[in-house]
């Protein structure tokens, strides 16, 4: 096999892996949607196993920090009996915000795979002046893999916000 064919095969396998795990993050986002929360979900994977999962619970818990990634990090740390999640990957349906990016860096997660970009609050580069992931003071740069199942992740958000607008628009007389 030529070198370029081998590289293509590795790239295809990685794309299939990312697609596989993103499906679990989407299921978490659907749980948030069912609760009336912004539909964002996350899973943390280590050695081909989900070690943490979460979905937005900000409204349910009345906690501004109850983002999907934060809940997944807490669950992963508990499952590993360590806050250091060296070698783990987080799959999240939307680009993490600056707060979640900070937690990802602090927990030593090495890769962030996300579905939809967040041009208003994204901390991975969509908002250039807020690119928390541009440097990692705790180790090597975190690898970013954007746009996995992007249309599906964006669709969940669009449906949620469309319904929210419909529910809050006063009835016409």
N, C-alpha and C positions, 0 to 999 in steps of 0.2 A: 504494500500500500504506500502510495506517495505521501510525503509529509503534509501536503495541503489537504489530501483526502482524510488523513488521520485527524488533522486539526478540525476539519468540518464535522467529522463523526463525534469528536469530543464536544464541539459546540452544540450539535444537535441533541446529544445526550443531556447536556446541561440545561438546554431549553425545555426538554421534556421533564426533567427533574423540577425545575422552577414552576412549570405549569402544574405539575402534580401537587406540590405543596401549596401553591397559591389557591387551589380549589378548597383546601381546608380553611385558609384565611377568609375566603369568600363565604363559606358556611358560617364562620363566626360573625361576619358582617351581617348576614341574614338574621342571625339571632338578635343583633342590635336593632335592626330594622323592625323586627317583631315587637320589640319593647318600646318603639317610638324614639329610639336613639339614632344619631347620625350613623349610618351603616358603614362602620369601619371595623375590620377584624384583623387579627394577627395570630400567627403561630410561630413558635421558635423551635427550630430543628437542630438536633445534634446527633451525629452518627446515624443518620437515616431514621430518626425517631422524633416525634413531637414531644418536647419536654415542657412546653408551656403554651397556653392558648388564651386568648382574651378578645373581648369586643367592647366597644364603647359602653360605658355605664355612667357617663357624666351626669345625665339628668336623673337617672335612677338613684344614684348615690348622693346627688347634689355635691359632687366633688370635681373640681376643675382638672384634677390630675388623673381622673379615671379613664384615661385613653386606652384604646385596645392594646397598644404596645406596652404601656406601663403595667397593665394587668397581666399580659403574657410574660413580661420579664419577671414579675413577682412570682408567678406560678412556676416558671422555669427555675428560678433560684431556689424555691422551696423543693422542687423535685430533685434538684442536684445537691441540696444542702450546702449551697455556696452561691454567693452573689456574683462570683466570677464565672461568666459563661463563655470562657475561651473556646474558640472554634465553632461556636454556634452561629446560625443564620436566622434572621428574623424575616418572615414573609408577612407583608402588610398590604392591605388593599389600597391604601393611599399613602403617598409620601409622608413620612413622619414629620411632625412639627418640631420646632427647636427644643422644646422640653423633652420630647421623646428621643430625639437625637442625642441629647445630653445623657439620658439614661442608657441608651445603647452604647455610647462610648464608655461610660463608667462601668458598665457590666461586661465590657471586653468582647462584645459580639463582633464578629469579623466581617459579616456580610449583611447587607440590607437589600432585600428584593421587594419591590413595590409595584402596584398596579397603576394607579392614576397619579399623575403629578398634581401638586397643590400649589397653584400660582399665587395664592394669597398668604399661605402659612407654611409652605414647605421648607424644611430645614436641610434638604440634601442638595440644594442648588437651584431649585425653581425660583426662589427669591434670592438673588445673588448676594445682597447685603446681609442675609441671614443664613449663609451656608455653614452651618455648624459642623458638617462633615468634611470641610475642606482640609482640616488638620486633625490629627489624633494625638493628643499629648500622652496617651497611655500605651501607644504601640504603633504598629504599622497602620497605614490608612485603611479605613473601612471600605470594602469593595461595595459599590452601588450597582444594582441591576434594575433599571427602570422598565416600565411599560409591559409587565407580564400580565396577560389577560386584562389589558388596559380598558378595552371597550366594555367588558363586563363590570369591572370595578367602577368606571365612570357612570354606567347605566344605573347602578344601585344608588349612587349619589344623586343623579338627576331625578330619578323617580321619587326619592325621599323629599328633596327640596321642592319639586313640583307639587307634591301632595301637601306639603307644609304651606306653600303659598295659597293653594286652593282652600285649605282649612282656615286660613287666617284672613282671607279676603271677605269683606262684608257682602252680604247678600244684596243683589240688585233689587230695587223696588219696581 
